[in-house]
Amino acid sequence: MRKKHPCCEVCGCDCELHVHHLISRCLYPQGALNVNNLLVLCQECHKKFHNNGIWASEWLMNHKSEQFNWVTETNKIIKNEQP
């Protein structure tokens, strides 16, 4: 993942990079390595994604629309599978 994205996908910083799961591995373990479920983020942007869901959703919708659509559809499937 970092070879494809050697810097933060939000701000372009190349330090302290993390791989962020858009849908938690706990909720969707089969998506742990799915590229649609992953973003490379610096530590600061990773904090933003965890602490500000509305901002994160808007950023994803505006900058990564295919991933946003995948997350939206996958979340619907997960909700339908829960008892």
C-alpha positions as CSV (number, residue, x, y, z in Angstrom):
1,M,0.0,0.0,0.0
2,R,2.8,2.4,0.9
3,K,4.6,1.7,-2.4
4,K,1.5,2.9,-4.2
5,H,1.0,5.8,-1.8
6,P,4.4,6.9,-0.4
7,C,2.7,9.9,1.3
8,C,-0.5,10.8,3.1
9,E,-3.4,10.7,0.7
10,V,-5.0,13.7,2.4
11,C,-2.2,16.2,3.0
12,G,0.8,14.8,1.1
13,C,3.0,14.5,4.2
14,D,5.5,11.6,4.0
15,C,6.2,11.2,7.7
16,E,4.7,8.8,10.3
17,L,2.4,7.0,7.8
18,H,-0.4,4.7,8.9
19,V,-2.8,2.5,7.0
20,H,-6.4,3.4,7.9
21,H,-9.3,0.9,7.5
22,L,-12.4,2.8,6.3
23,I,-14.5,0.0,7.7
24,S,-13.2,-1.5,10.9
25,R,-11.5,-4.8,10.8
26,C,-13.8,-5.9,13.7
27,L,-16.9,-5.2,11.6
28,Y,-15.6,-6.5,8.3
29,P,-12.5,-8.7,8.8
30,Q,-12.7,-9.9,5.1
31,G,-12.0,-6.3,4.1
32,A,-8.8,-6.0,6.1
33,L,-6.6,-6.1,2.9
34,N,-9.1,-4.9,0.4
35,V,-7.6,-1.8,-1.3
36,N,-11.0,-0.1,-1.4
37,N,-11.0,-0.2,2.4
38,L,-7.6,1.3,2.9
39,L,-6.0,4.8,3.0
40,V,-2.5,5.8,3.7
41,L,-2.6,8.7,6.2
42,C,-0.1,10.6,8.2
43,Q,-0.6,10.5,12.0
44,E,-2.4,13.9,12.1
45,C,-4.8,13.0,9.3
46,H,-5.4,9.5,10.8
47,K,-6.5,11.3,14.0
48,K,-8.9,13.4,11.9
49,F,-10.4,10.4,10.4
50,H,-11.0,8.8,13.8
51,N,-12.2,12.0,15.6
52,N,-14.3,13.7,12.9
53,G,-16.5,11.2,11.1
54,I,-18.4,13.9,9.2
55,W,-15.2,15.5,7.9
56,A,-13.8,12.1,7.0
57,S,-17.0,11.1,5.1
58,E,-17.1,14.4,3.2
59,W,-13.4,14.2,2.3
60,L,-13.8,10.6,1.1
61,M,-16.9,11.5,-1.0
62,N,-15.1,14.5,-2.6
63,H,-11.7,13.0,-3.2
64,K,-12.1,9.2,-3.4
65,S,-15.7,8.8,-4.7
66,E,-15.1,5.1,-5.8
67,Q,-14.0,4.2,-2.4
68,F,-16.8,6.2,-0.8
69,N,-19.3,4.3,-2.9
70,W,-17.7,0.9,-2.0
71,V,-17.8,1.8,1.7
72,T,-21.4,2.9,1.5
73,E,-22.5,-0.3,-0.3
74,T,-20.4,-2.6,1.9
75,N,-21.9,-0.9,5.1
76,K,-25.4,-1.7,3.8
77,I,-24.4,-5.3,3.3
78,I,-22.9,-5.5,6.8
79,K,-26.0,-4.0,8.4
80,N,-28.3,-6.5,6.6
81,E,-26.1,-9.4,7.8
82,Q,-26.3,-8.4,11.5
83,P,-29.1,-10.1,13.6
